[in-house]
Amino acid sequence: MSQPIFAFVFPFVGGGEFRCKRNFPDAESAANWAVNIILKEGDDYCYFKEVASSDYVFEPACESHHVVCWHDDAPTWEVYDVID
C-alpha cells in the first residue's frame, strides 16, 4: 500500500516560492520533514496539505492546510482553515 502524498509550498521572503510533493505515512511525519527543511534553508514557515494525486496543484490561499513554522527555538505546526 502506498503512503499519502503531501504537497508543500515554501514561500521565499523576497517573493516566489519552492513547491514539492513527497510521500509520508501521516501529517506529523510530513511536518517533521518540513521543519528540517525550514531549519536547513533558513526559512520561517511552509504550507502543506495531503493531496489526492501527484498532479494536484495545492493553493494555500484557497484551501485549508497545515502551516509549519519555527517559534522560540521550537517547531510548531497548526491546521489553518481558509474560509471564503
ZITAVEN-V826321 format. One record per backbone hydrogen bond with DSSP energy under -0.5 kcal/mol. NH is the residue of the N-H (numbers start at 1). CO is the residue of the C=O. Records with the same first field share a line. If there is no record, write none. Layout:
NH=CO / CO
This chain:
4=24
5=51
6=22
7=49
8=20
9=47
10=18
11=9
12=16
15=12
18=10
20=8
22=6
24=4
30=26
31=27
32=28
33=29
34=30
35=31
36=32
37=33
38=34
39=35
40=36
41=37
42=38
43=38
46=68
47=9
48=66
49=7
51=5
56=53
58=56
60=58
62=59
63=59
65=80
66=48
67=78
68=46
69=76
70=44
71=69 / 74
74=71
76=69
78=67
80=65 / 78
82=80
83=81
